[in-house]
């Protein structure tokens, strides 16, 4: 359990704050005490941003895609052409293609076991689709496809709360039609399992939010709570999960009721992420549950508007590295403890005296 974890780090959009938060995070040599950072990107871009930020130099091992990782220092896998043009604050096809190349290379190494977990710096979703032919709403869906995950769940976490999202990156107009009792129940199960395996929570308490204002107000403001969400919660309870709800989202977060639960399951993206980011924006972590690998990311975007200012906070990115290491260790421990469970004792076959 004391082994240093090899953490793959993708550069994200080379014109965003990705390199800034990577440089600021890796500048702290104490990180090397428990992990081996492996950055997928470009030494050229790294040097450009170090000079732009007037940051102290970082000792690193520059390697090719097939090169060996040095466990004692930062490693940079040069997987992007030296012709890359860095244009801070601009959304360009070049930046999108570089981000995709870094992600694909890191995923290939993750599949081969060259790295043990993945932390992704942000990219621009629209630019990725238009400039690189990236046919996914975001990292989460791409990784789910890459690792053949039948079910996956986006979880935002911090020391304040954990929030899972049922419907993810889809238009708000499509949310009601995407909900069903079966779909919500699967997400409850996935969240419950992740809390136990990835976070070490023995008996998780999960709060499930309603969809409509006031959780439907008894059916006056919508029937989804009565017809879909409440039955899903009831089935989860019957199956031994400590699920509660549905709760009206405004009152639930306004009264800080989330503090009584190990996680919250929101019905759609902004219902869960708006309050989460209001409370944990600078230290929030995005985690993809349901994968057979560990992936985390900072809970913010490319920050085009602040690239040249040098004011981007590395806190969320640093916490993403910490979370990846912690989740991987929890997962290994859980798998070891549950690999050979004791068989139930058959009292009928015990000898009588």
N, C-alpha and C positions, 0 to 999 in steps of 0.2 A: 504493500500500500504506500510505501515511501518512495517508489519509483518516480522519477521525473517524467511528466506527461509531455508528449510531443504535440504541441498545439499548432495546427495549421491556421494561418491568418490570410484571408484574401484582401487585396488592396481596395476593392470596391471601385467607385468612379475616381479615376486619377485626377479629375478636375474638381473634386469635392474635398471634404475635410478628412477623408480616409487616411491619407498619409500623415496628416497633422496629429490625429489622435493615436495612430500607431507609433509615431516617433515619440510623442510625449509619454506614452505608456511604457515603451521599451527602454526609455532613458533611465528608468529605475532598475538598476542591476539586481535588486532583490528578487525580481520576477524569476530570474534564472535559478533561484534556490529550489523552486518546485516545478518548473516547467521549462520546456525547450521551444521557444517561439520559432516558427517556420513561416516566413512571409512569402506569399505568392504574388509576384508583381515585377517591379523593375528597379534595379539599383540606380538607374538614371533618374527616375521619378523620386526615389528616396533622397538622393543627393540634392535634387532641385528643391524639394520642400525643406530639407534641413537648412539649406542656405537661406531660403525665403523666411524661415522662422528664426534664423540665427541661433539654431539649437546646437547643443553640444554634440560632437560626433558619437556615433554608436558603433561599437566593434561588432562586425558581423562577418559571416562566412557566406560569400557569394557562390552559389552552385547552379548547375544546369538542372534540367528536369530529372536526369538520371544520377545526379551527384549525391554524395553522402552527407548526412546531417551531422553537424558538430554539436554534441550535447552540452558544451560548455559556454556557447555564445549564441547570439541571434543568427539565424540563417535566412537568407533571401534566395528563393528559387527564381532565377531569371527566366520567366516564361513568356515575356512580352517583348516584342521587337524593339530594338534600340532606336528605331525611327519614330517611336511614340512621341507625339507632340503634346506637351503639358500646357493646358490653357486654363488656369484656375478660374473657377466660377462659371465656366461655359459648359453647356450640354452639347457634346459633339459625338458623332458616330465613332470616331477613334477611341474615345474614352469608354464608350459602351462595349466595343469589341475587345478592348483590353480587360475590362471588368469580367466579361464572359470567359475570356481565355484564362484568367487567373482562377476563376471559380471552377471551370472544367478541369484544370490541372490539379487543383487541390482535391476535388472530388475523386479523381482517379487515384491520387495518392492515399486518400482515406480508405478507398475500397481495397487497396493493396496492403494496408496496414502500415504504411510509411509514416503516417501521422495518426494520432489516436482520437482527436477531436477537432472540430472546425469552428472558427470564429470569423464571421463575415462582416467586413466593413460595408457601409451603405452604398447602393447605387441608385440611379434614377430609373424608376420602372418604365416610364414612358420612353425615355431615351433608349433603354435596353430593347424594347420591343421594336422601336422604329429604326434604331441605328445598328442593332446586332441581330435582329431576327429572333429575339428571345420570346418564345411563345408561352410565357407563364406570368401570372400576376405578380410574382415575387420569388425570393429565395425559397420560402417555405414549400411552395408547390413544385418548384424545380427539384428540390432535394427529395421530396416525397416520391416523385417520379423516378429519380436517379437510384433510390434505394428500395424501390418496389414496396412502399408502405401502403397497405390497404386502407388504413385510417391514420390520420395525423391531426395534430391539434397545436395551434399557436398559443403559447403561454407567455404572458408578460409577467416578469417577477422582479421583486426588489425586497428590501427588508421591511417594507410596509405591507405589501400584499402580493398575491399571485392571481392572475386573471386569465382564464381560457376563453377562447372565442369559438362559438359553434359554426358560424358561416364564413368567417374569414374575409378574404379579399374579393367581394362581389358587390355589385351595385345595390344600394339600399332598397330599390324597388323590387329586387329579386329575393330579398331576405324572407318574407312571409311564405312564399312558395317553396323555398328551400328547406323549410322546417317540417319535421315530422316527429312523431313520438319515437320512432326507431332511431332516427338520426341523432336526436338529442340524447337518447339513452346510450348510444355508442360513445358519444363525447363524454358523458358522465363517467362511463366505465374507463375510458382512456385517461381522463384526468385523474381518477381515483388510482389507477395503476401507476401512473407517472409520479404521483405524490408519494406513493409507497416505495417505488423502485428508484426514482431519480432524486428524491428529496428526503428519504428516510422517515416519512411520517407513517406511523404504524396504523392508526385508525383515522384517516382523513375526514374532516368535516367540510362538506362542499355546499356552498350557497348557489342556487340557481335563480337567475333573474328572469322576470317576465319579458314579454316583447313590447306590449303596449303601455301607454301612460297608466300609472296606478295599477299595473299588472292586470289591465283589462277592466278594473272596477266592477267585478262581478259579471262581466260579459257586456257591459254597456259600451265599453271602448274597444272591444275586440274579443273574439272567441278563442284565440290561440292558447291562452293560459288554461282555459277549461278543457279544451278539446285535445291539446297536444302536450303542453309543458307539464301540467299537473299529473297527467297519467304517466309521463316519462319519469318524473320524480318518484311517484308511487311505486313503479316497477323497480326502480333502482333501490329503494328502501327494502322491498321484498327480497331483493337479491343480496342484501347484506351491506349495502353502501349507505353511509351516513350523508344522505342528500336531503336538502331542505329548500323549500320555496314553492312556487315562484314569488320572488320579492320585487316590489316596485323599485326600479333602479335609482330614481332620484332620492327617495327617502332612505334607501339602503346605504348609499354612499354619503348622503348628507348627515346621517346619524352615526357614521363610522361603524356600521354593523359588520363590515368586512373584517374587523379585528377579531370577531368571534369565530372565524372560519379559517381553514387552512388554504382554501382557494375559492374563487368565484367563477361561475360559468356564465358568461354573457351571451346573448343571442346573436349580436352582430358587432362588427368592428368598433365603431365609435362609442357604442354603449359601454364597452369595457375599457377601451384605450383612452378615451377622454378623461375620465376620473383618474385612471392609473397615471397618465402622463402629467396631470395636474399635481400629483403628489410625489411622483418619482421620476420626472423627466431626465434629470441629470445622472441618475444612477440605475435606471431601468434596464432590464435585459430581456431580449426576445429569445425564447427557447422553443424549438420544434420537438414536441413530444410525439411518440409513435414511430420514430425512426429507430433502426438498429444501430445507429451511430449518434454521437452527441454533437449538436450544433447550437451555437448561441450567436447573438448579435446585439449591438447597441440599439436602444429603443429610440433612434432618431434617424433623420435622413442625411442627404449629402451636404447640406449647409452651404450651398453655392454662395449665398450672400455674405458669409463671414470667412471665406477661405483665406483671403489675403490679410485679414485682421489679426490672425494668430490667436484668436480668443476662444477657439473651440475647446470645450471641456473634454478631457479624456476619461472622465469618471465612468460613464456608461460602458465604454469600450473595455476599460480595466476590469469592471465588474463582470463583463461578459467572459473574460478569461478566467477570473476566479470561479464563476458559475460553471463553466465547462469542466474545470478540474474537479470541482466539488461533485457535480452530477456524475461524472465518470467514476469517481471513487465510490459514491453511494450505489451506483448501478453494479459495480463489481462486487461490492459487499453483499448486496441483496441477492445477486445471482448465486454467490457462493453459499449463502445461508439457505436458499430455497432449492438448491440443486438436488439434494437428497433428503427430502423431508421424512420425518419419522412416520411410520405407518400407524394408523389408529390401533389402539389396543383392543383385542377381541376378548372381552371379559368372560364370554361363555366357555372359552377354551382354557381358562386358568384352572389349575388344579385346586380341588377343594380339600380342606384340612379338618 
